Amino acid sequence: MPAPVTKHPFPKGIKMRNVHAEYLGEDHNFENASLLAKQAARENQMLDPTIMAWHQNGDQAMPALYDGANPETWWAKYGAGNGGKLEVYVGEDYQFILMDARGYEKLGAAPLRNLSDGLGNEYLCFIPMLGNDTHTPTQEACTQLDGWAADQY
């Protein structure tokens, strides 16, 4: 049975199409759900679907949020306000906001590398400042990985 369509407070003037996808197997994890969401988006005329925001129903993990944000609605506002045009429900577990990224310039490889110091601390380093030949993090070119710095492995 399809999940009920939840009315999210999208920014004024933004129309969102809603579709539902069902799992093909027993593994109801984020990876499978996101693949199904992208497949559903392709079936709805998105040539290069990109997930802008997502939400997992229940008390499971969810994407990071900021102080004062309503955890039930902020993700939908963010996704819609940043180009999302399609909301995909996967089973009763996940909701995704997707946009079509065709026509956008591809960035290519980021000039970033993950490195560790002698104590096992992990860093994200900017290669043009660090240099291609070194594998030792420096204060000028690197920042220690934490909950906000992205892992580039």
Secondary structure in CASP SS format (residue, H / E / C, confidence):
PFRMAT SS
TARGET T0000
AUTHOR 0000-0000-0000
METHOD secondary structure of the structure
MODEL  1
M C 1.00
P C 1.00
A C 1.00
P C 1.00
V C 1.00
T C 1.00
K C 1.00
H C 1.00
P C 1.00
F C 1.00
P C 1.00
K C 1.00
G C 1.00
I C 1.00
K C 1.00
M C 1.00
R E 1.00
N E 1.00
V E 1.00
H E 1.00
A E 1.00
E C 1.00
Y C 1.00
L C 1.00
G C 1.00
E C 1.00
D C 1.00
H C 1.00
N C 1.00
F H 1.00
E H 1.00
N H 1.00
A H 1.00
S H 1.00
L H 1.00
L H 1.00
A H 1.00
K H 1.00
Q H 1.00
A H 1.00
A H 1.00
R H 1.00
E H 1.00
N C 1.00
Q C 1.00
M C 1.00
L C 1.00
D C 1.00
P E 1.00
T E 1.00
I E 1.00
M E 1.00
A E 1.00
W E 1.00
H E 1.00
Q E 1.00
N C 1.00
G C 1.00
D C 1.00
Q C 1.00
A C 1.00
M C 1.00
P C 1.00
A C 1.00
L C 1.00
Y C 1.00
D C 1.00
G C 1.00
A C 1.00
N C 1.00
P C 1.00
E C 1.00
T C 1.00
W H 1.00
W H 1.00
A H 1.00
K H 1.00
Y H 1.00
G H 1.00
A H 1.00
G H 1.00
N C 1.00
G C 1.00
G C 1.00
K C 1.00
L E 1.00
E E 1.00
V E 1.00
Y E 1.00
V E 1.00
G C 1.00
E C 1.00
D C 1.00
Y E 1.00
Q E 1.00
F E 1.00
I E 1.00
L E 1.00
M E 1.00
D E 1.00
A C 1.00
R C 1.00
G C 1.00
Y C 1.00
E C 1.00
K C 1.00
L C 1.00
G C 1.00
A C 1.00
A C 1.00
P C 1.00
L E 1.00
R E 1.00
N E 1.00
L E 1.00
S E 1.00
D C 1.00
G C 1.00
L C 1.00
G C 1.00
N C 1.00
E E 1.00
Y E 1.00
L E 1.00
C E 1.00
F E 1.00
I H 1.00
P H 1.00
M H 1.00
L H 1.00
G C 1.00
N C 1.00
D C 1.00
T C 1.00
H C 1.00
T C 1.00
P C 1.00
T C 1.00
Q C 1.00
E C 1.00
A C 1.00
C E 1.00
T E 1.00
Q E 1.00
L C 1.00
D C 1.00
G C 1.00
W C 1.00
A C 1.00
A C 1.00
D C 1.00
Q C 1.00
Y C 1.00
END
